[in-house]
Amino acid sequence: MTASDDGELAELVRRVREAAAVFIRGDIRAYVQLLPHADDYSLMSPYGGFAHGFDHSDASLDATSAWFQGGEAELEVVQTYRAGDMAVIAAIERQRGVVGGLPEQDWSLRVTLVFRRDEGEWRLVHRHADALVHSISHAQLAVLARGAA
């Protein structure tokens, strides 16, 4: 099913699009309002590893806001799926900005977002993001897989 087949899914895609734009600008509080996270949220971040839960504390939100210092993002939807109270959006967040004090650069990510409708509201239950928007060689992948990068 594509977003155009389902008004609810189309609205969810719109919110994801807006959330990507506010996140790269460091407006994490607007991001959280646009995409409420489920209590059992999980994250596979582009930095590697795996995390459970979303830290809504002021300290965590302030640190994230400071890390993302400005930029622009566009969401390129690759595929959407919906089955009852579950929805999946596979996309590329085409982003350019200042992150972590580094000079402005491309910060585009491949993302998969899984949502579950809880009590009538779509909540983000899983996000997987990686920076492999541009192809890499087998040798480069081997370095990453070894953790040697």
matplotlib code that plots the C-alpha trace (Angstrom):
import matplotlib.pyplot as plt

x = [0.0, 1.3, 0.8, -1.6, -3.9, -4.3, -5.0, -3.8, -0.5, -0.1, -0.5, 2.1, 4.5, 3.9, 4.7, 7.9, 8.9, 8.4, 10.1, 13.3, 13.4, 13.1, 15.5, 18.5, 17.8, 18.1, 14.4, 14.2, 11.1, 9.2, 10.4, 9.1, 5.7, 5.5, 6.6, 5.6, 7.8, 6.3, 7.4, 9.0, 10.8, 14.1, 16.8, 19.5, 21.4, 23.7, 26.5, 26.0, 24.8, 21.3, 19.2, 15.9, 13.7, 13.7, 15.1, 12.6, 14.6, 15.5, 19.2, 18.9, 16.7, 19.0, 22.1, 20.5, 19.4, 23.0, 24.4, 22.2, 23.1, 21.2, 20.5, 17.8, 16.2, 14.0, 12.3, 12.5, 10.0, 11.2, 8.2, 5.4, 3.5, 0.4, -1.3, -3.9, -2.3, 1.3, 2.9, 6.4, 8.1, 11.4, 13.0, 16.1, 16.5, 18.4, 20.0, 22.7, 23.8, 26.1, 26.2, 28.4, 30.5, 31.7, 31.5, 28.3, 28.1, 25.8, 24.2, 21.8, 20.6, 18.7, 15.9, 13.3, 10.6, 8.1, 4.9, 2.2, -1.2, -1.7, -5.0, -5.7, -2.2, 0.6, 3.8, 7.3, 8.3, 11.5, 14.0, 16.9, 19.2, 22.5, 24.7, 25.0, 23.1, 26.1, 27.4, 30.6, 33.0, 33.2, 36.6, 35.0, 32.1, 34.6, 36.4, 33.0, 32.0, 35.2, 34.7, 38.0, 36.8]
y = [0.0, 3.4, 6.6, 7.8, 4.8, 5.7, 9.1, 8.2, 6.9, 10.0, 12.1, 10.0, 10.5, 14.3, 14.3, 12.3, 14.7, 17.7, 15.8, 15.3, 19.0, 20.2, 17.5, 18.6, 22.2, 21.0, 21.5, 18.1, 19.2, 19.8, 16.4, 14.6, 16.3, 15.3, 11.7, 10.5, 7.5, 4.3, 3.2, 0.1, 2.2, 0.8, 2.6, 1.4, 4.6, 5.5, 5.6, 1.8, -0.2, -0.6, 1.3, 0.7, 3.6, 7.3, 9.7, 12.6, 14.4, 18.0, 17.2, 14.7, 16.9, 19.9, 17.8, 16.6, 20.1, 21.4, 18.6, 19.4, 23.0, 23.7, 22.5, 21.3, 18.0, 16.4, 13.0, 10.7, 8.0, 4.7, 2.5, 2.6, -0.4, -0.5, -3.5, -2.6, -0.8, -1.1, 1.1, 1.2, 4.0, 3.2, 6.4, 8.5, 11.6, 13.8, 16.2, 18.8, 20.7, 21.3, 18.4, 17.9, 20.9, 19.7, 21.9, 21.8, 18.6, 16.0, 14.0, 11.9, 8.7, 5.6, 5.1, 2.6, 3.8, 1.4, 2.9, 1.3, 2.9, 3.0, 4.5, 6.2, 7.8, 6.7, 6.1, 5.4, 2.0, 1.5, 3.6, 2.1, 4.7, 4.3, 6.5, 4.1, 6.3, 6.2, 2.8, 1.5, -1.2, -4.7, -3.8, -0.7, -2.8, -5.3, -2.6, -1.4, -5.0, -5.5, -2.3, -1.1, 2.2]
z = [0.0, -0.8, 1.1, -1.5, -0.9, 2.8, 4.2, 7.7, 6.3, 4.1, 7.3, 9.0, 6.1, 6.3, 10.0, 9.4, 6.7, 9.0, 11.9, 9.8, 9.0, 12.6, 13.9, 11.8, 12.9, 16.6, 17.5, 19.3, 21.2, 18.0, 16.7, 19.8, 19.4, 15.8, 16.4, 19.9, 20.9, 22.4, 25.8, 24.1, 21.5, 20.1, 18.1, 15.8, 15.4, 12.5, 15.1, 15.7, 18.6, 19.8, 22.4, 24.1, 25.2, 24.5, 27.1, 27.4, 30.1, 29.7, 29.9, 27.0, 24.9, 25.4, 24.5, 21.3, 20.4, 20.9, 18.8, 15.7, 15.0, 11.8, 8.3, 5.9, 5.3, 2.6, 3.0, -0.1, 0.6, -0.8, 0.4, 2.8, 4.3, 6.5, 8.2, 10.7, 13.6, 12.2, 9.7, 8.2, 6.3, 4.4, 3.3, 2.7, 4.8, 2.5, 5.0, 4.9, 8.0, 10.9, 13.3, 16.3, 15.6, 12.2, 9.1, 7.1, 5.1, 3.7, 6.6, 4.5, 6.1, 5.0, 7.6, 8.4, 10.8, 12.4, 14.0, 16.1, 16.7, 20.5, 21.8, 18.5, 18.1, 15.9, 18.1, 16.8, 18.1, 16.1, 14.1, 12.1, 10.5, 8.6, 6.5, 3.6, 1.2, -1.1, -2.0, -0.4, -1.5, 0.0, 1.6, 3.2, 4.5, 5.9, 7.9, 9.3, 10.1, 12.0, 14.0, 12.8, 11.3]

ax = plt.figure().add_subplot(projection="3d")
ax.plot(x, y, z, "-o")
ax.set_aspect("equal")
plt.show()
